[in-house]
């Protein structure tokens, strides 16, 4: 008869040790928190003026300045000879006369350069016309003038 000193144990069930798993996850979480960049979204807060239907009946005199895509200018349907600021200022001064409460409406082509529009703004400032507005075209094709600038 042979002696068997080994005890017969039931086989152990495998179990998942969660402690090392949690340690690894915490290290990954800390790494992600330290390397993540947070972008702040900035918003432009503006207060739009209220519209008054009765004020629209008394409109001041307007000067229509058209800017074409190739940089030519028209003031009240009159083509200007030059394309520089002095020529635009002379055209604005001739059309406005002595009145300085005239509103300059800039109608620029969508593919006109920014410099062309800046030239109109500079010419209006030189002449003393401080009320500017920019005409835009809405989605339906109608023309509107939502952006108004008045420099004093």
Z-matrix of the N, CA and C atoms (Angstrom, degrees):
N
C 1 1.399
C 2 1.522 1 108.06
N 3 1.286 2 115.09 1 131.90
C 4 1.468 3 118.92 2 -178.70
C 5 1.516 4 108.75 3 -101.76
N 6 1.265 5 112.14 4 144.41
C 7 1.464 6 117.78 5 179.72
C 8 1.532 7 109.15 6 -96.29
N 9 1.241 8 111.70 7 132.47
C 10 1.463 9 117.62 8 179.30
C 11 1.516 10 107.14 9 -114.74
N 12 1.350 11 115.05 10 111.19
C 13 1.456 12 119.19 11 -178.20
C 14 1.535 13 113.02 12 -88.76
N 15 1.240 14 116.02 13 -6.57
C 16 1.473 15 118.46 14 179.43
C 17 1.512 16 109.27 15 -78.91
N 18 1.318 17 112.81 16 137.00
C 19 1.462 18 117.28 17 177.69
C 20 1.522 19 107.75 18 -89.90
N 21 1.232 20 113.84 19 139.91
C 22 1.457 21 118.75 20 178.47
C 23 1.525 22 108.09 21 -87.55
N 24 1.314 23 114.94 22 113.22
C 25 1.468 24 120.80 23 178.28
C 26 1.516 25 108.36 24 -106.51
N 27 1.286 26 111.77 25 151.14
C 28 1.460 27 116.83 26 174.22
C 29 1.531 28 107.30 27 -71.78
N 30 1.312 29 119.25 28 141.52
C 31 1.467 30 120.25 29 -179.02
C 32 1.532 31 110.26 30 -60.97
N 33 1.354 32 115.37 31 137.75
C 34 1.466 33 120.37 32 -178.90
C 35 1.530 34 109.78 33 -74.41
N 36 1.312 35 114.52 34 142.50
C 37 1.457 36 119.78 35 177.97
C 38 1.516 37 108.03 36 -81.61
N 39 1.309 38 116.75 37 134.50
C 40 1.462 39 118.00 38 179.14
C 41 1.526 40 110.41 39 -69.14
N 42 1.313 41 116.40 40 140.88
C 43 1.459 42 121.00 41 178.97
C 44 1.536 43 108.68 42 -131.60
N 45 1.304 44 114.53 43 151.72
C 46 1.462 45 119.74 44 179.94
C 47 1.512 46 107.91 45 -90.15
N 48 1.311 47 114.63 46 126.54
C 49 1.454 48 120.01 47 178.06
C 50 1.527 49 107.82 48 -86.37
N 51 1.304 50 117.44 49 112.49
C 52 1.448 51 122.05 50 -173.63
C 53 1.527 52 113.86 51 -83.26
N 54 1.262 53 119.61 52 -17.83
C 55 1.469 54 121.87 53 -176.40
C 56 1.531 55 111.91 54 -63.93
N 57 1.332 56 120.92 55 -49.03
C 58 1.467 57 118.45 56 176.71
C 59 1.542 58 112.56 57 -64.28
N 60 1.328 59 115.33 58 -33.59
C 61 1.467 60 119.32 59 178.62
C 62 1.529 61 110.81 60 -63.59
N 63 1.316 62 117.46 61 -43.45
C 64 1.466 63 122.01 62 178.58
C 65 1.530 64 110.37 63 -66.28
N 66 1.316 65 117.85 64 -38.99
C 67 1.463 66 121.33 65 177.71
C 68 1.528 67 111.34 66 -60.37
N 69 1.310 68 116.33 67 -44.42
C 70 1.468 69 120.07 68 -180.00
C 71 1.531 70 110.11 69 -65.56
N 72 1.324 71 117.29 70 -42.25
C 73 1.453 72 120.28 71 179.41
C 74 1.530 73 112.06 72 -63.60
N 75 1.311 74 118.04 73 -37.94
C 76 1.459 75 120.39 74 178.03
C 77 1.530 76 111.34 75 -66.16
N 78 1.323 77 117.08 76 -38.92
C 79 1.461 78 119.99 77 177.63
C 80 1.532 79 110.38 78 -65.04
N 81 1.321 80 117.66 79 -42.33
C 82 1.463 81 120.86 80 178.09
C 83 1.528 82 110.28 81 -64.90
N 84 1.320 83 117.74 82 -40.51
C 85 1.458 84 121.44 83 178.86
C 86 1.527 85 111.52 84 -62.76
N 87 1.312 86 117.09 85 -44.20
C 88 1.468 87 120.94 86 178.06
C 89 1.525 88 110.05 87 -63.71
N 90 1.323 89 117.36 88 -42.19
C 91 1.465 90 120.79 89 178.46
C 92 1.525 91 110.72 90 -60.46
N 93 1.338 92 117.92 91 -45.35
C 94 1.459 93 121.34 92 -179.60
C 95 1.531 94 111.66 93 -65.38
N 96 1.320 95 116.84 94 -37.89
C 97 1.462 96 119.57 95 179.31
C 98 1.524 97 111.79 96 -66.83
N 99 1.302 98 117.40 97 -35.12
C 100 1.463 99 120.71 98 -178.62
C 101 1.520 100 112.64 99 -78.38
N 102 1.317 101 118.30 100 -29.00
C 103 1.468 102 120.18 101 -175.77
C 104 1.517 103 113.74 102 -98.10
N 105 1.301 104 118.93 103 -6.31
C 106 1.451 105 121.40 104 -178.78
C 107 1.521 106 109.85 105 -79.47
N 108 1.322 107 116.41 106 135.55
C 109 1.460 108 120.43 107 174.26
C 110 1.513 109 108.12 108 -100.52
N 111 1.281 110 114.72 109 135.70
C 112 1.454 111 120.41 110 -179.80
C 113 1.518 112 108.30 111 -103.70
N 114 1.308 113 115.95 112 123.86
C 115 1.463 114 119.63 113 179.15
C 116 1.517 115 108.61 114 -97.40
N 117 1.310 116 114.37 115 134.36
C 118 1.455 117 119.77 116 177.72
C 119 1.517 118 108.10 117 -98.31
N 120 1.295 119 115.82 118 126.87
C 121 1.450 120 121.01 119 177.54
C 122 1.520 121 107.91 120 -86.27
N 123 1.313 122 115.31 121 124.12
C 124 1.451 123 119.05 122 178.34
C 125 1.515 124 108.88 123 -98.99
N 126 1.281 125 115.23 124 142.87
C 127 1.446 126 121.26 125 179.51
C 128 1.509 127 108.45 126 -118.77
N 129 1.288 128 115.27 127 144.36
C 130 1.447 129 121.34 128 176.34
C 131 1.518 130 107.23 129 -94.83
N 132 1.335 131 115.94 130 110.59
C 133 1.451 132 120.18 131 -178.74
C 134 1.517 133 108.46 132 -95.27
N 135 1.303 134 115.57 133 121.81
C 136 1.458 135 120.31 134 179.16
C 137 1.517 136 109.05 135 -128.29
N 138 1.304 137 115.01 136 150.72
C 139 1.457 138 121.25 137 174.25
C 140 1.514 139 107.36 138 -107.24
N 141 1.317 140 116.49 139 112.39
C 142 1.452 141 121.00 140 -179.09
C 143 1.518 142 109.76 141 -80.20
N 144 1.321 143 116.90 142 141.62
C 145 1.472 144 119.00 143 178.43
C 146 1.521 145 111.12 144 -70.94
N 147 1.306 146 115.06 145 151.95
C 148 1.464 147 120.40 146 178.67
C 149 1.517 148 108.94 147 -82.78
N 150 1.325 149 116.26 148 142.37
C 151 1.459 150 121.54 149 -179.78
C 152 1.520 151 109.64 150 -87.37
N 153 1.317 152 114.97 151 141.18
C 154 1.450 153 121.08 152 177.01
C 155 1.518 154 107.69 153 -123.60
N 156 1.319 155 117.42 154 116.29
C 157 1.459 156 121.84 155 -173.65
C 158 1.522 157 112.10 156 -65.82
N 159 1.319 158 118.82 157 -30.49
C 160 1.456 159 121.11 158 -178.74
C 161 1.522 160 112.00 159 -75.14
N 162 1.315 161 118.01 160 -27.50
C 163 1.456 162 120.91 161 -178.90
C 164 1.526 163 111.79 162 -71.81
N 165 1.323 164 118.75 163 -18.57
C 166 1.455 165 121.23 164 -177.54
C 167 1.530 166 112.42 165 -72.41
N 168 1.325 167 118.20 166 -20.30
C 169 1.455 168 120.33 167 -178.34
C 170 1.528 169 112.01 168 -71.05
N 171 1.328 170 118.41 169 -30.98
C 172 1.457 171 122.05 170 179.82
C 173 1.528 172 109.30 171 -102.88
N 174 1.322 173 115.75 172 81.51
C 175 1.457 174 120.19 173 -178.03
C 176 1.522 175 109.37 174 -92.04
N 177 1.327 176 117.00 175 137.99
C 178 1.465 177 118.84 176 176.88
C 179 1.525 178 110.29 177 -73.45
N 180 1.311 179 114.68 178 170.35
C 181 1.460 180 120.20 179 179.01
C 182 1.519 181 109.03 180 -64.53
N 183 1.314 182 116.30 181 140.12
C 184 1.463 183 121.34 182 -179.33
C 185 1.517 184 110.33 183 -118.95
N 186 1.304 185 115.33 184 144.51
C 187 1.461 186 122.57 185 170.60
C 188 1.519 187 107.38 186 -111.67
N 189 1.297 188 117.62 187 118.92
C 190 1.460 189 122.28 188 178.73
C 191 1.528 190 108.47 189 -89.21
N 192 1.324 191 116.58 190 118.60
C 193 1.463 192 121.38 191 177.38
C 194 1.521 193 107.18 192 -113.40
N 195 1.320 194 116.16 193 114.76
C 196 1.462 195 121.14 194 179.10
C 197 1.519 196 109.05 195 -99.60
N 198 1.323 197 116.53 196 134.26
C 199 1.459 198 122.99 197 177.98
C 200 1.522 199 106.93 198 -117.65
N 201 1.323 200 116.26 199 119.41
C 202 1.461 201 119.75 200 -178.59
C 203 1.525 202 110.04 201 -85.21
N 204 1.314 203 115.27 202 170.57
C 205 1.465 204 120.58 203 -178.51
C 206 1.522 205 111.81 204 -66.50
N 207 1.341 206 117.48 205 -28.69
C 208 1.462 207 119.75 206 -178.92
C 209 1.524 208 112.83 207 -93.41
N 210 1.344 209 118.40 208 7.04
C 211 1.454 210 121.33 209 173.00
C 212 1.515 211 115.22 210 94.33
N 213 1.331 212 118.92 211 13.16
C 214 1.465 213 120.99 212 176.14
C 215 1.526 214 109.12 213 -88.10
N 216 1.333 215 115.81 214 154.06
C 217 1.457 216 121.34 215 -175.30
C 218 1.522 217 110.56 216 -123.66
N 219 1.340 218 114.84 217 147.54
C 220 1.456 219 122.14 218 172.09
C 221 1.523 220 107.58 219 -132.96
N 222 1.348 221 116.16 220 134.40
C 223 1.463 222 121.43 221 175.02
C 224 1.521 223 106.95 222 -117.07
N 225 1.332 224 116.00 223 116.27
C 226 1.467 225 122.38 224 -177.47
C 227 1.527 226 111.95 225 48.99
N 228 1.310 227 117.37 226 53.31
C 229 1.469 228 125.81 227 176.57
C 230 1.531 229 113.65 228 66.50
N 231 1.344 230 117.30 229 15.60
C 232 1.464 231 120.82 230 178.04
C 233 1.526 232 107.41 231 -113.21
N 234 1.321 233 117.25 232 120.04
C 235 1.466 234 122.42 233 -177.90
C 236 1.518 235 108.94 234 -72.56
N 237 1.331 236 115.89 235 132.38
C 238 1.462 237 120.93 236 177.54
C 239 1.521 238 109.46 237 -87.87
N 240 1.336 239 114.92 238 143.90
C 241 1.464 240 119.45 239 -178.28
C 242 1.520 241 111.90 240 -71.89
N 243 1.323 242 117.91 241 -45.14
C 244 1.466 243 121.12 242 -175.85
C 245 1.509 244 112.40 243 -94.62
N 246 1.316 245 114.16 244 168.23
C 247 1.465 246 120.67 245 178.28
C 248 1.518 247 111.63 246 -117.65
N 249 1.336 248 117.30 247 11.09
C 250 1.459 249 119.99 248 -179.12
C 251 1.527 250 109.97 249 -99.17
N 252 1.320 251 116.40 250 174.73
C 253 1.454 252 122.59 251 -175.33
C 254 1.525 253 110.71 252 -65.87
N 255 1.329 254 117.24 253 -37.31
C 256 1.464 255 120.30 254 -178.35
C 257 1.527 256 111.31 255 -64.04
N 258 1.328 257 117.33 256 -40.37
C 259 1.461 258 120.63 257 179.23
C 260 1.526 259 110.84 258 -66.87
N 261 1.312 260 116.90 259 -38.99
C 262 1.469 261 120.44 260 178.70
C 263 1.523 262 109.62 261 -67.28
N 264 1.338 263 116.86 262 -42.15
C 265 1.460 264 121.01 263 179.72
C 266 1.523 265 110.41 264 -63.08
N 267 1.323 266 117.33 265 -40.13
C 268 1.467 267 120.34 266 178.35
C 269 1.522 268 110.62 267 -64.84
N 270 1.322 269 117.39 268 -41.13
C 271 1.463 270 120.98 269 177.68
C 272 1.515 271 112.47 270 -64.55
N 273 1.339 272 117.00 271 -41.97
C 274 1.461 273 120.80 272 178.03
C 275 1.521 274 110.89 273 -65.51
N 276 1.331 275 116.97 274 -41.65
C 277 1.455 276 121.62 275 -179.39
C 278 1.523 277 111.06 276 -65.40
N 279 1.332 278 117.11 277 -39.63
C 280 1.462 279 120.64 278 179.35
C 281 1.529 280 111.21 279 -66.16
N 282 1.325 281 117.47 280 -38.70
C 283 1.468 282 120.92 281 -178.56
C 284 1.524 283 112.28 282 -77.87
N 285 1.323 284 117.51 283 -35.44
C 286 1.462 285 120.62 284 -177.07
C 287 1.514 286 111.92 285 -79.25
N 288 1.332 287 117.92 286 -30.52
C 289 1.454 288 120.80 287 -177.43
C 290 1.516 289 110.25 288 69.47
N 291 1.326 290 116.65 289 -131.33
C 292 1.465 291 120.32 290 -178.67
C 293 1.520 292 112.24 291 -93.11
N 294 1.319 293 118.52 292 -11.79
C 295 1.467 294 121.80 293 -178.40
C 296 1.522 295 109.96 294 -71.83
N 297 1.334 296 116.36 295 133.73
C 298 1.464 297 121.16 296 177.85
C 299 1.525 298 112.20 297 -116.54
N 300 1.330 299 116.75 298 2.43
C 301 1.469 300 119.62 299 176.14
C 302 1.522 301 111.10 300 -95.64
N 303 1.315 302 116.33 301 21.47
C 304 1.461 303 122.96 302 -179.10
C 305 1.530 304 109.11 303 -77.35
N 306 1.322 305 115.87 304 139.74
C 307 1.465 306 121.44 305 176.46
C 308 1.523 307 107.92 306 -94.94
N 309 1.321 308 116.29 307 126.04
C 310 1.464 309 121.82 308 178.01
C 311 1.525 310 107.63 309 -93.53
N 312 1.335 311 116.40 310 117.52
C 313 1.465 312 121.97 311 179.01
C 314 1.522 313 107.36 312 -102.39
N 315 1.320 314 116.13 313 114.56
C 316 1.462 315 121.97 314 -178.72
C 317 1.521 316 108.04 315 -94.47
N 318 1.313 317 115.72 316 119.49
C 319 1.470 318 122.16 317 176.40
C 320 1.520 319 107.44 318 -115.22
N 321 1.309 320 115.74 319 96.57
C 322 1.461 321 120.87 320 -176.19
C 323 1.519 322 110.08 321 -102.23
N 324 1.320 323 115.13 322 142.55
C 325 1.458 324 121.26 323 174.23
C 326 1.522 325 108.56 324 -63.08
N 327 1.327 326 116.69 325 147.88
C 328 1.464 327 120.65 326 -178.33
C 329 1.522 328 112.16 327 -61.73
N 330 1.329 329 117.84 328 -28.31
C 331 1.458 330 119.48 329 -179.65
C 332 1.525 331 112.23 330 -101.87
N 333 1.331 332 118.27 331 13.25
C 334 1.466 333 121.07 332 174.67
C 335 1.521 334 108.70 333 -71.92
N 336 1.319 335 115.95 334 151.11
C 337 1.467 336 119.65 335 -178.81
C 338 1.523 337 110.05 336 -74.68
N 339 1.321 338 114.90 337 155.94
C 340 1.457 339 120.04 338 176.44
C 341 1.522 340 110.60 339 -62.05
N 342 1.316 341 116.13 340 -35.96
C 343 1.452 342 120.26 341 -178.16
C 344 1.522 343 111.27 342 -62.25
N 345 1.318 344 117.93 343 -34.49
C 346 1.462 345 121.11 344 178.03
C 347 1.523 346 111.12 345 -62.24
N 348 1.325 347 116.36 346 -41.76
C 349 1.463 348 120.63 347 179.23
C 350 1.521 349 110.31 348 -70.80
N 351 1.332 350 117.17 349 -39.20
C 352 1.462 351 121.00 350 177.78
C 353 1.524 352 110.25 351 -62.76
N 354 1.330 353 117.77 352 -35.64
C 355 1.462 354 120.94 353 177.50
C 356 1.529 355 110.99 354 -61.92
N 357 1.321 356 117.67 355 -40.46
C 358 1.467 357 121.24 356 177.92
C 359 1.526 358 109.66 357 -64.95
N 360 1.308 359 117.45 358 -43.48
C 361 1.462 360 120.83 359 -179.99
C 362 1.531 361 110.70 360 -63.78
N 363 1.321 362 117.20 361 -40.98
C 364 1.459 363 121.37 362 179.47
C 365 1.529 364 110.94 363 -66.69
N 366 1.331 365 116.74 364 -41.01
C 367 1.462 366 120.69 365 179.04
C 368 1.529 367 110.42 366 -64.68
N 369 1.311 368 118.03 367 -40.62
C 370 1.466 369 121.12 368 178.57
C 371 1.525 370 110.56 369 -64.29
N 372 1.316 371 117.07 370 -39.26
C 373 1.463 372 120.58 371 178.02
C 374 1.524 373 110.90 372 -65.10
N 375 1.326 374 116.81 373 -41.42
C 376 1.459 375 120.46 374 179.95
C 377 1.528 376 112.16 375 -63.84
N 378 1.319 377 116.67 376 -35.59
C 379 1.462 378 120.91 377 -179.13
C 380 1.525 379 110.84 378 -78.61
N 381 1.334 380 117.57 379 -22.51
C 382 1.456 381 121.42 380 -178.84
C 383 1.508 382 113.99 381 102.55
N 384 1.309 383 117.35 382 12.74
C 385 1.461 384 122.06 383 176.90
C 386 1.520 385 107.85 384 -90.69
N 387 1.319 386 116.18 385 109.78
C 388 1.462 387 119.86 386 -172.27
C 389 1.512 388 113.68 387 -102.03
N 390 1.322 389 118.54 388 -7.20
C 391 1.458 390 120.50 389 -179.05
C 392 1.523 391 109.02 390 -100.93
N 393 1.335 392 114.85 391 112.31
C 394 1.468 393 121.55 392 -178.77
C 395 1.511 394 109.35 393 -120.18
N 396 1.308 395 115.54 394 146.67
C 397 1.452 396 120.86 395 171.61
C 398 1.526 397 107.60 396 -142.69
N 399 1.317 398 115.65 397 151.73
C 400 1.461 399 121.44 398 -177.97
C 401 1.511 400 108.88 399 -115.01
N 402 1.318 401 116.30 400 124.28
C 403 1.457 402 121.03 401 179.48
C 404 1.516 403 108.98 402 -82.94
N 405 1.323 404 115.09 403 137.21
C 406 1.461 405 121.20 404 177.18
C 407 1.514 406 108.73 405 -127.61
N 408 1.291 407 115.35 406 164.51
C 409 1.454 408 120.67 407 177.67
C 410 1.513 409 107.80 408 -113.53
N 411 1.317 410 116.56 409 127.72
C 412 1.451 411 121.85 410 -179.03
C 413 1.516 412 111.76 411 -76.11
N 414 1.324 413 116.59 412 179.89
C 415 1.461 414 122.48 413 -179.41
C 416 1.525 415 111.43 414 -64.39
N 417 1.339 416 117.45 415 -32.60
C 418 1.463 417 120.25 416 -176.58
C 419 1.519 418 112.55 417 -83.12
N 420 1.357 419 117.24 418 -6.24
C 421 1.451 420 120.38 419 179.80
C 422 1.514 421 112.70 420 100.47
N 423 1.337 422 118.22 421 -7.00
C 424 1.460 423 120.14 422 178.90
C 425 1.524 424 109.44 423 -78.67
N 426 1.320 425 115.50 424 153.44
C 427 1.452 426 120.59 425 -177.91
C 428 1.515 427 109.35 426 -95.67
N 429 1.325 428 115.51 427 135.74
C 430 1.459 429 121.13 428 177.75
C 431 1.516 430 108.83 429 -135.68
N 432 1.316 431 116.82 430 161.37
C 433 1.457 432 121.45 431 178.28
C 434 1.530 433 108.93 432 -128.84
N 435 1.334 434 118.27 433 77.14
C 436 1.451 435 119.62 434 -175.59
C 437 1.528 436 115.08 435 -82.38
N 438 1.311 437 118.21 436 -27.00
C 439 1.458 438 119.90 437 -173.16
C 440 1.508 439 109.84 438 -97.05
N 441 1.311 440 116.79 439 114.59
C 442 1.456 441 120.84 440 179.89
C 443 1.514 442 108.90 441 -120.21
N 444 1.315 443 116.08 442 136.48
C 445 1.449 444 121.47 443 178.24
C 446 1.514 445 108.47 444 -127.07
N 447 1.301 446 116.52 445 130.59
C 448 1.462 447 120.37 446 177.38
C 449 1.512 448 108.01 447 -129.21
N 450 1.311 449 117.05 448 107.98
C 451 1.457 450 120.64 449 -179.57
C 452 1.509 451 110.06 450 -96.84
N 453 1.312 452 117.26 451 128.49
C 454 1.466 453 120.70 452 -178.80
C 455 1.497 454 109.70 453 -119.33
